[in-house]
Amino acid sequence: MKRQWEDTYVKKDTYVTAKAVITVYSPVLTEEERDRRYKEIKEAAAGLLLATWRAKAQQAEPHGE
């Protein structure tokens, strides 16, 4: 897997505001690499949701049990 700084990027858009110039870049990925990265994002999001639910469930439990 390439590191973020090893990816090739293409300039997508530039937004100019009164206080900033914002340039948006997007990585150039193969379909396989894009699918792999989205799978990693989905797995991480699921893990975050599960951890949040567990933490809320623990907070809701009475302290005596």
N, CA, C and O of each residue as an XYZ file, in Angstrom:
260
protein
N       0.836     -1.176      0.000
C       0.000      0.000      0.000
C       0.886      1.246      0.000
O       1.862      1.324      0.745
N       0.544      2.188     -0.818
C       1.272      3.442     -0.844
C       0.914      4.283      0.370
O      -0.200      4.192      0.885
N       1.818      5.070      0.811
C       1.535      6.046      1.855
C       0.842      7.239      1.197
O       0.946      7.434     -0.014
N       0.152      8.018      1.984
C      -0.595      9.147      1.452
C       0.299     10.063      0.621
O      -0.107     10.530     -0.444
N       1.500     10.318      1.099
C       2.379     11.235      0.405
C       2.978     10.626     -0.863
O       3.634     11.331     -1.631
N       2.767      9.339     -1.093
C       3.252      8.695     -2.303
C       2.187      8.639     -3.392
O       2.494      8.313     -4.539
N       0.932      8.953     -3.049
C      -0.145      8.937     -4.034
C       0.043     10.068     -5.040
O       0.694     11.074     -4.760
N      -0.544      9.874     -6.212
C      -0.574     10.916     -7.218
C      -1.903     11.639     -7.084
O      -2.951     11.003     -6.969
N      -1.863     12.959     -7.099
C      -3.070     13.752     -6.917
C      -3.343     14.605     -8.137
O      -2.433     14.977     -8.878
N      -4.628     14.911     -8.332
C      -5.040     15.800     -9.397
C      -5.829     16.946     -8.754
O      -6.620     16.732     -7.835
N      -5.603     18.149     -9.247
C      -6.293     19.323     -8.719
C      -7.732     19.310     -9.224
O      -7.978     19.280    -10.430
N      -8.698     19.332     -8.271
C     -10.115     19.257     -8.631
C     -10.763     20.628     -8.753
O     -11.484     20.893     -9.715
N     -10.505     21.511     -7.770
C     -11.182     22.799     -7.764
C     -10.457     23.759     -6.844
O      -9.680     23.347     -5.982
N     -10.715     25.038     -7.034
C     -10.164     26.063     -6.161
C     -11.291     27.005     -5.782
O     -12.043     27.474     -6.635
N     -11.396     27.276     -4.477
C     -12.403     28.193     -3.957
C     -11.683     29.392     -3.364
O     -10.716     29.235     -2.619
N     -12.151     30.586     -3.690
C     -11.556     31.803     -3.168
C     -12.586     32.502     -2.298
O     -13.693     32.803     -2.745
N     -12.206     32.761     -1.035
C     -13.065     33.504     -0.119
C     -12.333     34.791      0.259
O     -11.217     35.041     -0.195
N     -12.967     35.586      1.080
C     -12.351     36.840      1.500
C     -11.077     36.613      2.308
O     -10.175     37.451      2.295
N     -11.000     35.473      3.018
C      -9.862     35.228      3.902
C      -8.994     34.036      3.515
O      -7.989     33.768      4.173
N      -9.365     33.321      2.461
C      -8.595     32.115      2.139
C      -8.747     31.717      0.676
O      -9.722     32.058      0.007
N      -7.756     30.992      0.214
C      -7.824     30.320     -1.079
C      -7.718     28.832     -0.770
O      -6.726     28.379     -0.199
N      -8.748     28.071     -1.152
C      -8.817     26.654     -0.825
C      -8.700     25.860     -2.113
O      -9.503     26.024     -3.031
N      -7.689     24.994     -2.175
C      -7.485     24.150     -3.342
C      -7.812     22.720     -2.961
O      -7.294     22.210     -1.968
N      -8.667     22.063     -3.740
C      -9.094     20.700     -3.463
C      -8.374     19.752     -4.416
O      -8.417     19.922     -5.635
N      -7.712     18.750     -3.837
C      -7.019     17.731     -4.606
C      -7.673     16.383     -4.350
O      -8.232     16.148     -3.279
N      -7.601     15.501     -5.334
C      -8.148     14.163     -5.205
C      -7.095     13.162     -5.671
O      -6.426     13.401     -6.677
N      -6.934     12.038     -4.957
C      -5.944     11.059     -5.388
C      -6.400     10.327     -6.653
O      -7.591     10.104     -6.865
N      -5.444      9.969     -7.467
C      -5.718      9.164     -8.654
C      -5.547      7.712     -8.233
O      -4.436      7.274     -7.936
N      -6.663      6.954     -8.207
C      -6.644      5.576     -7.706
C      -7.195      4.617     -8.744
O      -8.031      4.982     -9.572
N      -6.709      3.375     -8.686
C      -7.322      2.327     -9.489
C      -8.638      1.940     -8.801
O      -8.843      2.267     -7.632
N      -9.510      1.260     -9.505
C     -10.775      0.819     -8.913
C     -10.525     -0.113     -7.726
O     -11.235     -0.048     -6.723
N      -9.513     -0.981     -7.842
C      -9.199     -1.905     -6.759
C      -8.741     -1.152     -5.509
O      -9.156     -1.473     -4.395
N      -7.889     -0.156     -5.701
C      -7.391      0.621     -4.562
C      -8.520      1.438     -3.932
O      -8.601      1.538     -2.708
N      -9.381      2.016     -4.752
C     -10.517      2.777     -4.231
C     -11.431      1.860     -3.415
O     -11.858      2.229     -2.321
N     -11.732      0.672     -3.938
C     -12.574     -0.288     -3.215
C     -11.933     -0.707     -1.890
O     -12.619     -0.809     -0.873
N     -10.627     -0.948     -1.902
C      -9.917     -1.348     -0.692
C      -9.982     -0.243      0.363
O     -10.215     -0.514      1.541
N      -9.781      0.981     -0.059
C      -9.822      2.097      0.894
C     -11.226      2.307      1.454
O     -11.385      2.559      2.648
N     -12.245      2.205      0.600
C     -13.614      2.347      1.097
C     -13.963      1.232      2.076
O     -14.672      1.461      3.056
N     -13.460      0.014      1.807
C     -13.701     -1.095      2.733
C     -13.080     -0.789      4.093
O     -13.704     -1.036      5.125
N     -11.857     -0.254      4.108
C     -11.204      0.116      5.362
C     -11.995      1.196      6.092
O     -12.129      1.145      7.314
N     -12.517      2.168      5.356
C     -13.313      3.234      5.969
C     -14.581      2.660      6.582
O     -14.943      3.023      7.701
N     -15.262      1.770      5.865
C     -16.487      1.163      6.385
C     -16.214      0.358      7.651
O     -16.985      0.431      8.608
N     -15.124     -0.408      7.667
C     -14.776     -1.203      8.845
C     -14.449     -0.301     10.039
O     -14.841     -0.592     11.169
N     -13.737      0.782      9.785
C     -13.405      1.709     10.863
C     -14.662      2.394     11.399
O     -14.798      2.579     12.608
N     -15.576      2.770     10.511
C     -16.825      3.410     10.936
C     -17.665      2.444     11.766
O     -18.256      2.843     12.769
N     -17.722      1.190     11.360
C     -18.477      0.188     12.121
C     -17.865      0.006     13.508
O     -18.592     -0.094     14.496
N     -16.553     -0.038     13.587
C     -15.886     -0.162     14.879
C     -16.154      1.032     15.782
O     -16.337      0.873     16.989
N     -16.176      2.214     15.207
C     -16.465      3.422     15.977
C     -17.891      3.403     16.512
O     -18.132      3.755     17.667
N     -18.839      2.989     15.669
C     -20.231      2.898     16.110
C     -20.389      1.884     17.238
O     -21.060      2.159     18.233
N     -19.782      0.729     17.088
C     -19.871     -0.293     18.135
C     -19.279      0.208     19.451
O     -19.857     -0.007     20.517
N     -18.139      0.867     19.378
C     -17.517      1.398     20.586
C     -18.400      2.457     21.242
O     -18.495      2.516     22.468
N     -19.039      3.286     20.435
C     -19.939      4.313     20.960
C     -21.135      3.682     21.638
O     -21.523      4.098     22.730
N     -21.730      2.675     20.997
C     -22.889      1.989     21.585
C     -22.514      1.311     22.904
O     -23.271      1.366     23.873
N     -21.340      0.671     22.935
C     -20.903      0.005     24.166
C     -20.688      1.018     25.291
O     -21.066      0.768     26.436
N     -20.085      2.150     24.967
C     -19.840      3.177     25.975
C     -21.157      3.730     26.512
O     -21.286      3.954     27.716
N     -22.127      3.950     25.641
C     -23.433      4.451     26.084
C     -24.149      3.408     26.933
O     -24.812      3.751     27.912
N     -24.018      2.134     26.563
C     -24.655      1.067     27.334
C     -24.038      0.975     28.724
O     -24.756      0.761     29.700
N     -22.718      1.133     28.832
C     -22.053      1.089     30.128
C     -22.470      2.268     31.006
O     -22.625      2.120     32.219
N     -22.649      3.432     30.395
C     -23.081      4.602     31.154
C     -24.507      4.441     31.663
O     -24.857      4.971     32.718
N     -25.325      3.714     30.921
C     -26.721      3.532     31.287
C     -26.895      2.479     32.382
O     -27.920      2.464     33.063
N     -25.908      1.599     32.558
C     -25.998      0.554     33.593
C     -25.946      1.170     34.984
O     -25.215      2.134     35.210
N     -26.711      0.624     35.909
C     -26.584      1.073     37.296
C     -25.199      0.725     37.830
O     -24.642     -0.313     37.470
N     -24.646      1.566     38.669
C     -23.290      1.349     39.193
C     -23.197      0.192     40.174
O     -22.105     -0.320     40.421
N     -24.316     -0.226     40.733
C     -24.316     -1.291     41.730
C     -24.202     -2.683     41.142
O     -23.968     -3.631     41.892
N     -24.353     -2.851     39.851
C     -24.342     -4.186     39.237
C     -23.050     -4.475     38.556
O     -22.880     -5.555     37.991
